[in-house]
Amino acid sequence: MRPFAGARICLGVTGGIASYKTVFLARLLTQAGAQVDVVLSRSAREFVGAITFEAVTGRPAHTELIAEGRALDHLKLAREANVVVVAPATADFLARSATGQADDLITAILLATRSPVLLVPAMNDKMWGHAQVQANAEHLRGLGYDVLDPDTGPLASPTEGAGAGRMPEPEAIMAEIGRLLEAPGPLAGRHVVVTAGPTREPVDPVRFLSNRSSGRMGASIASAAHRRGARVTLIHGPLEVSLPHGARPVAVETTEEMAREVRAALADADVLIMAAAPADFTAAQPAAQKLKKEQAPESLALARTPDILRTTRDARRPGTIVVGFALETEKVIEHARGKLEAKGLDLVVANDATEPGAGFGTTTNRVTLIGRDGAVEAHPLASKDTVADVILDRVEALLHGR
């Protein structure tokens, strides 16, 4: 999976309870095609064994700074790594790294490498909030290391609160590694606005009109755009997937709310990718109270919702690349071409809602890209993450063309 295929990742693990998450991170990186060299501190081995990492990566784990026949491992690993990651990075590790110590294999690799470094602190929230730990983190940022702030949430100690200190989830760490692998990134300096998910139009306080969109396609696009260096705004309805790491989320409920946020975001957007599936209809007169079954009308009067791409067309800056989606059940290419012209799009992504494995509620999609130049590109069924990269490749080509 781009950009991990063939990449060498040196993955350091220090002695925190969050190291169990690092096993899954190593597995994700390996499944994406990376070669992962795991380096365990002595205290890390109290939490998770070297053989566990060897099982998920297919490569031996490294544990000692000086071992017979491997005295120069720190130089070899530092030289071969495309990215060095330490997850979790304990308070002790941050302190030793900030002062340039090299008393174990991981700290020695940090001094020897000239590759990007990502540190992922994880510790008790009071420890993370201590002035000395914060000073160490800022000093490490000043040295050029990327330091990923901890999440808030439940911590290991049952007696403590839920402040910042929790190690981010493996998917979020992987997103940051991908961004470093592509740095500075083909979309660096660009603002990419993505919409995702359905909207909900109220019928009464407990019922709504919507559709089957999960938001997965838009979330995949937002994640890939962040990885490529873009500043990403994700305007989303109710999602069935996790928010992608790195995007600024803007939550909306109705189509009118989504249209308003899209208009605002277009003020400085370089790219708009309309991957959401806004509801086309709303109740003409939503009820103020719950409609009782016995008293409900035989029919519900509907009104059209705003067409977001049409109604925000005047808000586009000159040169903004606009991508729309056409989910159809018949005459897919014909209807997609009509949308391309009617809504002033640069690119339309067409797919067939009736095709197995494509459309709503799936992890895969089969799309055809149609450009203003008339070019038609049919792509095979693929994961939505892969489809996101296919779309962004075309977007980058359009940006460079302008």
C-alpha positions in Angstrom: 0.0 0.0 0.0 1.3 3.4 -0.9 3.7 4.7 0.5 4.6 1.8 2.8 5.5 -0.8 0.1 9.2 -1.5 0.4 9.8 1.1 3.1 12.1 0.3 6.0 10.7 1.3 9.3 12.8 1.1 12.5 10.2 0.7 15.3 11.5 1.4 18.8 9.5 0.2 21.8 10.1 1.5 25.3 8.7 0.2 28.6 5.1 1.3 28.9 1.9 -0.6 29.1 0.9 0.9 25.7 3.5 -1.3 24.1 0.7 -3.9 23.5 -0.7 -1.4 20.9 2.7 -1.4 19.2 2.3 -5.0 18.3 -0.7 -4.1 16.2 1.1 -1.2 14.7 3.9 -3.5 13.6 1.4 -5.8 12.1 -0.4 -3.0 10.2 2.9 -1.7 8.8 4.0 -5.2 7.7 0.6 -5.9 6.0 1.0 -2.6 4.1 4.3 -3.9 2.7 6.9 -2.3 5.0 9.9 -4.0 6.4 9.8 -3.4 10.1 12.8 -3.7 12.3 11.7 -3.7 15.9 14.0 -2.5 18.7 13.0 -3.2 22.3 14.4 -1.5 25.3 15.1 -3.7 28.4 12.0 -2.4 30.2 9.8 -3.0 27.1 10.6 -6.7 27.3 8.9 -6.7 30.7 5.6 -5.9 28.9 5.9 -7.7 25.5 8.4 -10.3 24.2 10.7 -10.1 21.2 9.2 -13.2 19.8 5.8 -11.6 19.6 7.1 -8.9 17.3 9.1 -11.5 15.3 5.8 -13.3 14.7 3.9 -10.3 13.3 6.8 -8.8 11.3 8.6 -12.0 10.1 11.9 -10.3 11.2 14.0 -10.8 14.3 13.7 -8.1 17.0 16.7 -6.2 18.2 17.3 -5.9 22.0 21.0 -5.1 22.8 23.2 -2.1 22.1 26.3 -4.3 22.0 25.8 -8.0 21.1 28.4 -10.5 19.8 28.6 -10.2 16.0 26.2 -7.2 16.0 28.2 -4.4 17.5 27.3 -2.0 14.7 23.6 -2.7 14.6 22.8 0.9 15.7 24.6 2.3 12.7 23.0 -0.2 10.2 19.5 0.2 11.5 19.9 4.0 11.5 21.2 4.1 8.0 18.7 1.7 6.4 15.5 3.2 8.0 13.3 5.5 6.0 11.6 6.5 9.2 12.5 5.9 12.9 9.5 5.6 15.2 9.4 5.2 19.0 6.0 4.1 20.3 5.4 4.2 23.2 8.0 6.8 24.2 8.1 7.0 28.0 9.0 10.1 30.1 12.4 8.5 30.9 13.1 7.9 27.2 12.1 11.5 26.3 14.5 12.8 29.0 17.4 10.7 27.8 16.8 11.5 24.1 16.6 15.2 24.9 20.0 15.2 26.5 21.6 13.2 23.7 22.3 10.0 25.7 23.1 6.8 23.9 22.9 4.2 26.6 20.7 1.7 24.8 20.1 0.7 21.2 17.1 3.0 20.6 18.8 6.2 21.8 22.0 5.3 19.9 19.9 4.9 16.7 18.4 8.3 17.2 21.8 9.9 17.3 23.1 8.0 14.2 20.1 8.4 11.9 19.5 11.2 9.5 16.0 9.9 8.6 12.8 11.4 9.9 12.0 10.5 13.5 8.5 10.2 15.0 8.2 10.0 18.8 4.9 8.9 20.3 4.8 9.7 24.0 2.5 7.6 26.3 2.4 8.0 30.1 0.2 9.0 33.0 -1.5 12.3 32.4 0.1 14.0 35.3 3.5 12.9 34.1 2.8 14.2 30.5 1.6 17.5 32.0 4.8 18.0 34.1 6.8 21.1 33.1 10.0 19.0 32.6 8.4 16.5 30.3 6.8 19.3 28.3 10.2 21.0 28.1 11.8 17.8 26.9 9.1 17.3 24.2 9.6 20.9 22.9 13.4 20.5 22.9 13.0 17.3 20.8 10.7 19.1 18.4 13.4 21.8 18.2 15.9 19.1 17.2 13.7 18.3 14.2 11.8 15.3 15.6 8.1 14.9 15.1 6.4 14.4 18.5 2.8 13.2 18.4 0.8 14.5 21.2 -0.9 11.9 23.3 -4.7 11.3 23.2 -7.1 11.9 26.1 -8.9 8.9 27.4 -8.8 6.1 29.9 -5.3 5.3 31.3 -3.8 2.2 32.8 -4.3 3.4 36.4 -7.9 2.8 37.5 -7.5 5.6 40.1 -6.5 8.3 37.6 -8.5 10.6 35.4 -8.7 10.6 31.6 -6.4 13.5 30.7 -3.8 13.5 27.9 -1.3 10.7 28.1 -2.9 7.8 26.2 -1.0 6.5 23.2 -2.8 7.3 20.0 -4.3 4.3 18.2 -2.1 2.4 15.7 -4.0 3.7 12.7 -3.3 7.3 13.7 0.4 6.6 14.2 0.5 4.8 10.9 -1.0 7.9 9.2 1.8 10.0 10.6 4.4 7.5 9.4 2.9 7.6 5.9 3.1 11.5 6.0 6.8 11.3 6.9 7.4 8.8 4.1 5.9 11.2 1.6 7.4 14.4 3.1 7.2 17.1 2.0 4.3 15.6 0.1 2.9 16.4 -3.3 -0.1 18.3 -1.7 2.1 20.3 0.8 0.8 23.8 1.2 -2.6 22.9 -0.3 -6.0 23.1 1.4 -8.1 20.1 0.5 -11.8 20.1 1.6 -13.5 16.7 1.7 -17.1 15.9 2.4 -18.1 12.5 3.8 -21.1 10.5 4.9 -24.8 11.0 4.7 -26.9 13.9 6.0 -30.1 13.5 8.0 -33.2 15.5 7.3 -35.6 15.6 10.3 -39.2 14.3 9.9 -39.8 14.9 13.6 -37.6 15.0 16.7 -36.8 11.2 16.5 -37.1 10.3 12.8 -35.1 11.5 9.8 -34.6 10.9 6.1 -31.1 9.7 5.1 -29.3 7.1 3.0 -26.9 4.1 3.4 -23.6 6.0 3.2 -21.1 5.1 5.8 -18.6 7.9 5.1 -15.8 5.5 4.5 -14.8 6.8 1.0 -14.6 10.4 2.2 -12.7 9.4 5.3 -10.2 7.5 3.1 -9.7 10.5 0.8 -9.2 12.8 3.8 -6.6 10.4 5.3 -4.7 10.1 2.0 -4.7 13.9 1.5 -3.3 14.4 5.0 -0.6 11.8 4.3 0.3 13.7 1.1 1.0 16.8 3.1 -2.3 18.7 2.6 -4.1 20.7 5.2 -7.4 18.8 5.3 -10.9 19.9 6.3 -13.4 17.1 6.6 -17.0 18.2 6.5 -19.0 15.2 7.5 -22.4 13.9 8.4 -23.0 11.0 10.9 -20.2 8.5 10.1 -20.0 4.8 10.6 -16.2 4.9 10.5 -13.6 6.6 12.8 -12.6 10.1 12.0 -9.3 10.1 10.0 -6.2 11.3 11.8 -4.9 14.7 10.7 -8.0 16.2 9.2 -9.9 19.1 10.9 -13.4 17.7 11.4 -16.5 19.8 10.9 -19.6 17.9 11.9 -23.0 18.7 10.3 -26.4 17.0 10.4 -28.5 18.4 7.5 -27.7 19.1 3.8 -28.3 22.8 4.4 -25.7 22.8 7.2 -23.2 20.9 4.9 -23.8 23.5 2.1 -23.1 26.3 4.5 -19.8 24.8 5.8 -18.7 23.9 2.2 -19.3 27.6 1.2 -17.2 28.8 4.1 -14.4 26.3 3.5 -14.2 27.2 -0.2 -12.8 30.7 0.7 -9.3 29.3 0.7 -9.7 25.8 -0.7 -7.4 24.5 -3.4 -9.5 21.3 -3.8 -13.0 20.3 -3.0 -13.8 16.6 -3.1 -17.6 16.1 -2.7 -17.6 12.5 -1.5 -20.6 12.9 0.8 -24.0 11.6 0.0 -26.3 14.4 1.1 -30.0 13.6 1.4 -31.8 14.9 -1.7 -35.2 15.4 0.1 -36.3 16.8 3.4 -39.7 16.9 5.0 -41.6 19.9 3.8 -42.9 20.6 7.3 -41.0 18.7 10.0 -43.1 18.0 13.0 -42.3 19.8 16.3 -43.3 16.7 18.3 -43.0 13.0 17.6 -45.6 11.8 15.1 -47.7 9.1 16.7 -48.3 6.1 14.5 -52.1 6.4 15.0 -52.1 10.1 14.0 -49.5 10.0 11.3 -50.5 11.2 7.8 -50.9 8.7 5.0 -48.2 10.5 3.0 -45.3 12.7 3.8 -44.8 15.9 1.8 -41.2 16.3 0.6 -39.1 19.2 -0.5 -35.8 19.3 -2.3 -32.6 20.0 -0.3 -30.0 22.4 -1.7 -27.7 21.0 -4.4 -24.4 21.7 -2.7 -22.2 21.7 -5.8 -24.6 24.0 -7.6 -25.4 26.4 -4.8 -21.8 26.9 -3.8 -20.4 27.3 -7.3 -20.1 31.1 -6.9 -17.9 30.6 -3.8 -15.1 28.7 -5.7 -11.9 30.6 -6.2 -10.4 30.7 -9.7 -8.3 27.5 -10.2 -10.0 25.5 -7.4 -10.2 21.8 -8.4 -13.7 20.4 -7.8 -14.4 16.6 -7.8 -17.9 15.2 -7.6 -19.3 11.7 -7.2 -22.0 10.1 -9.3 -23.5 7.0 -7.6 -26.0 5.6 -10.1 -28.1 2.5 -10.7 -28.4 2.9 -14.5 -26.7 4.7 -17.4 -23.8 5.3 -15.1 -21.4 7.0 -17.5 -24.1 9.1 -19.2 -25.5 10.4 -15.9 -22.0 11.1 -14.6 -21.1 13.1 -17.7 -24.3 15.1 -17.2 -23.3 15.9 -13.6 -19.8 16.9 -14.8 -21.2 19.6 -17.1 -24.2 20.8 -15.0 -22.1 21.3 -11.9 -18.9 22.7 -13.4 -16.7 19.8 -12.2 -13.1 19.1 -13.1 -13.5 15.4 -12.4 -16.4 13.1 -11.6 -16.1 9.7 -9.9 -18.8 7.4 -11.2 -19.8 4.0 -9.7 -22.7 1.6 -9.9 -24.7 1.3 -6.6 -26.1 -2.1 -7.7 -22.6 -3.7 -8.3 -21.5 -6.1 -5.5 -18.6 -4.7 -3.6 -19.1 -1.1 -4.7 -21.1 1.8 -3.4 -22.5 2.2 0.1 -21.6 0.1 3.1 -18.6 -1.7 1.6 -14.8 -1.5 2.2 -14.2 -1.6 -1.6 -15.3 0.3 -4.6 -15.1 0.1 -8.4 -14.9 3.6 -10.0 -14.7 5.2 -13.4 -13.0 8.7 -13.5 -14.3 11.1 -16.1 -12.5 14.4 -16.7 -13.5 17.6 -18.5 -11.2 16.6 -21.3 -13.5 13.6 -22.0 -11.0 11.0 -20.8 -12.6 8.0 -19.2 -10.6 5.8 -16.8 -12.2 2.6 -15.6 -10.5 1.1 -12.5 -10.9 -2.4 -11.1 -12.5 -3.2 -7.8 -10.2 -2.1 -5.0 -10.1 -1.0 -1.4 -11.5 2.5 -0.8 -8.0 3.4 0.5 -6.6 2.5 -2.9 -9.4 4.3 -4.7 -8.6 7.4 -2.6 -5.0 7.4 -3.9 -6.3 6.9 -7.5 -8.5 10.0 -7.1 -5.8 12.1 -5.5 -3.3 11.1 -8.3 -5.7 12.7 -10.8 -6.2 15.7 -8.5 -2.5 16.3 -8.3 -2.2 16.1 -12.1 -5.0 18.7 -12.5 -3.3 21.0 -10.0 0.0 20.8 -11.8 -1.7 21.5 -15.1 -2.9 24.8 -13.8 
